[in-house]
Every structure is written in C-alpha cells, then in structure tokens.
Amino acid sequence: MFLLLLRPTAILLLTTTATSSPLIQIQNTTPSPICYTVESTTGTLPVDPTADCPGFIVSANQTITRNPSPDFRGAITAHRSLKKRGARHELSFDADRTWYNIDYEMGMSDSTLGPLDQRLQVDNTDSLAGESDCLAKANAAWEGTSNKDELLGFPKYLKQGGDERLTHVHMDKEAPSVVRHFFQVTADFGGYVVPGTAFAQKFGGEMADNADEKSWEVDTQEMEIVAY
C-alpha cells in the first residue's frame, strides 16, 4: 500500500523555480550492488529487470538517473537481496512539485531522499528524509533510553555489544510496538515506522503524530536517492 497518499502529512514548503519534468538520481556509495523494486499507484518508472531483480540494479559506487512519468506516484525500495528489504522511498510528482518520505515499516537501510540540488528549507534546516547511518542514529538516543532491557528482549531488531552500544538495528512488519516507538519517537528517525494518524488507534497517538511529521513537499521535481 502506498501510504504516502493515504495519511495526513506535515508539509514543508520551499520557494524555488519549478522544473519541467520529473527526474530521480540514484547514487549507490556502498561496495555492493543494490536491487531497487518499483511500485506505483499511478504513472510509470523505467525498470531493467533481471532474473535476480524485478526492478533495476545500481552497481557499487554507481550513479544512475531515471525519468518517471509526470504522474508517477509510487515507491522505490532498496533490497540487498530479494529477501532483505531496506528503506522504501516514496515519491509523488504533481504539476511542479514533489511530495516524498522514507518508509521503514518493512525494512531499514542507510539511505536518504531529497532534492537533487540539496537545497535547504526556508528556515535553513535540512530537507533530507531518511538516515545516512541508521545504527548511529539509534545509538545517539540509546544512552538515555530507559527501557533498554525490554528492547533488548527483541534481538531481531536491536542488539547491544560489550561497550553497551547498539551493534544491530532492524525493522520489519512484525516489529512490536515498543521497538517501533524507539525508532519513531525516542530515536526520531527521519522516516516513519508506523503509518501515521490513519492508524493512530493501532499504534498510539504519539507515534502516529511523529510519523505524520516525516513527510516533505518541495517545488522541484529533481530528486535524489543516496545509499550509504
């Protein structure tokens, strides 16, 4: 389900010149290839399917571009393998602007999504969605976390090393509410792990409200995904 289109969003407006047609640049800075799969509710985005990847592959240290149709509303999901989902990059192009966010509900990986020209918001804050280092983001909040023992009871999602710092973080659709709360609220990831106020009754108001803040709008159609 393409949840970006279904839930309320907190909109951050930029004042810039509109571009003529959508463009997505995808940069893989990692030493391994990444398979990206494509979903859409409207419009199309070119793919180059192979036996191992139904979407397209971006090789290690490679940068490619894709030109979606002007009405593209969908998602581009990173996979280290078809069994290991990463971040889901949601984009919606409409006229002269783009709505976008990153979804960690079914997978987590080091990735950002934002304007290709790296423009700042009007208040001079970063316009990037996502996290370039998910483990570092989690560790920044870990020392002050009061329910560590409860969270470490779910080693599929969080593991701690001998120095009492996290050594592993993960997300998927089976993650319990306490894990989701840590990533969404305590660590304040730059994406969402719960789908927002549309599902507030299931996940709780605090998490849902935080998730609603993790969507952006810019008046450019040139966007960039970077994998770290």
N, C-alpha and C positions, 0 to 999 in steps of 0.2 A: 504494500500500500504506500502511495506517495503522500506522506503525512504533511509535507510542507504546505500542500494545498488545502488541508482539511482543518488546520488548527490556527487560532489567532497568533499573530506574530508581533514582536516589538520591532518597529520599523525605524531604521536609522537612515536619514536622508542625506545625500551628498549633492552638492551643486557642481556639476561638471557638464561637459559637452557630450551629447549622445553619440554613439557610434552607429554605423549603418546596418550592420548585421552581426549576429552572434558569432563569437569565436571563443574556444576553450583551449588554452595551452596547458599541457600536462607534462610536468617535469619529474622524472624519477632520479633522485640523487642517491639512491641506495645501490649496493653492489649486486643486487639480484633483480631479475625481471618481475614485473607485476602485471597480472591479468586484471583488466577492468571490464566489468559487465555493465550493460546499459539497460535501464528500464525507462519507459515513458508512458505518460497518460495522454499526451498529445505531441505531435511532431516527431522528428527523427534525428538521429545522430549516427554518422557513418561508423561501421564496425568492420573488422578484418578477422572473422572467426577462424579458429584452427581447431584441431582435434582436442587440444588441451584448454582452449579458452574461447568461449562463445562470443566474446566481445572483441577486444583488441589488446595486444600486449605492448607495454612500454619497456624496452630493454634497460638494463642497468646504465645509469648515467646518460640516459637519452631524454630528449625533449621533443614532443610532437604537438601538432595542433589538430583540432577537429572543428568543423563548421556545422553546428546543429542548424536545423531549420528554424526560421524566425519564431515559430510557435512551440518550440521544444519546451516541455515541462516534464522533467524526469530526474533520474539519478544515475550517477556513475559510481560503482562500488569497487573498491580495491580488493584483490584476492592474492595472497601469497601462494595459494593453491586453491583449487575449487572447493576444498574442504575447510579452508581457513579464511573467513571473511574479515575484511578490515573496515575502514571508515567508508561511509556512504555519503557521497557528495550530491546534495540536492540543489537543482537549479531550475528556475522558472523564468524564461525570457518573455517579455511582453512589451511591445512597442519599443521604447527607448531605454528600458531598464531591466534589471535582473534582481530577482529575489533568490536568496541562497542560504544554505546552512549545512551543517555536518551532523549526521545521524550515527550514534554509537550503539543503538539498541541491539543490533545483531552482530556487531563486530567492532574492533578497535584497532587502529594503526596510526602511526605518526604521519599526519597529513594536514595540510592547510588548504583553504579555499578562499579566494578573494579577488579583488580587481587586479588585472594584469599589470597595470601601471603602479600598483602598490600605494595608491592614494590613501591619505588618512581621512577619517571622518571630519566633519566640520569643527568638532571640538578637539581636533588633533590627537585623537586616540586611534588605536589600531583597528582596521576594518577586516582583519583576517578571522575567519571561522576555523575551528579545529585546533589541534595541538601538534607542534613540531616534535615534541618529546612527551608522550603520554606518561611514561614512568616518572620523569622529572616533575611533571605537573602534579601527579599523585603524591610524590614524596614531599613536595612543598607544603602539603597540608597534613601529612602523616604525623609529624611530631605532636601537633596539637589535637589530634583525633582522640576522643575519649573512649570510643568503643572498639579499640583495636582487637581485643580478644574475640569479640563477636565477629568482626570482619574476617579475621584470620581463620575462622571456622569454615570459610569457603575458599579453600586453596586453589580452586579452579580460576578464581577471579583475582585474588590478591595473595602474594607470598612475601614473607619477610626474611631477610638474611641475618647473619650473626651480628651485624652492626645496627640492627633494629631499623634498617631502612628497607623499603619495599624493593623486591627484585623482579616482580612479575605483576602485571595488571592485564585484565582481560574482561570482555563483555560479550554477552550473547542474550538471546531472548529468554533463557531460563534463569537469568541472574535474579537473586532475591531482592526484595525491596531495600534491605539495609545496604547492599552493595550499590544499588542504583543511587540511593541517597548520598553515599560517599562521593561517587563520581559527579553527580549532578549538582549537589549543594555544597558539601564540605570542600571538595577539591575544585569545584566550579569550573568544570571542563568547558571549553569553547565550542560545545556542541550539545546535543541532547541525548539522554539515555532513557527518558520517558517522553511520550508524545505530546505533553502539554495539557492545557486545560480541557481539551476534548476528552481526556481520560483522567481527569482530576479525581474522580471518585475512587478509581482503582489505585492510583499511586499517591494520592495526597496532595493537598493544595500547595505546600511549599515546593515540592519537587516540580509540580506542574507549572507553577508560576516561574520558577527558574528556567525551565525548558522553554517557555514562551519567549524569554529574553534572548534566546540563542538563534535568532533569525535576523537577517540583514536585507536591506534594499539599497541598491546603488543605481545611478542613472548612466551606467555604461553597460555594454554587452560584451566586453572583452574581459574574460575571466581566466584565472589560473589555478590549477591544482598542483601542489608540490608534495611529493612523497619523500620522507626523510628516513 
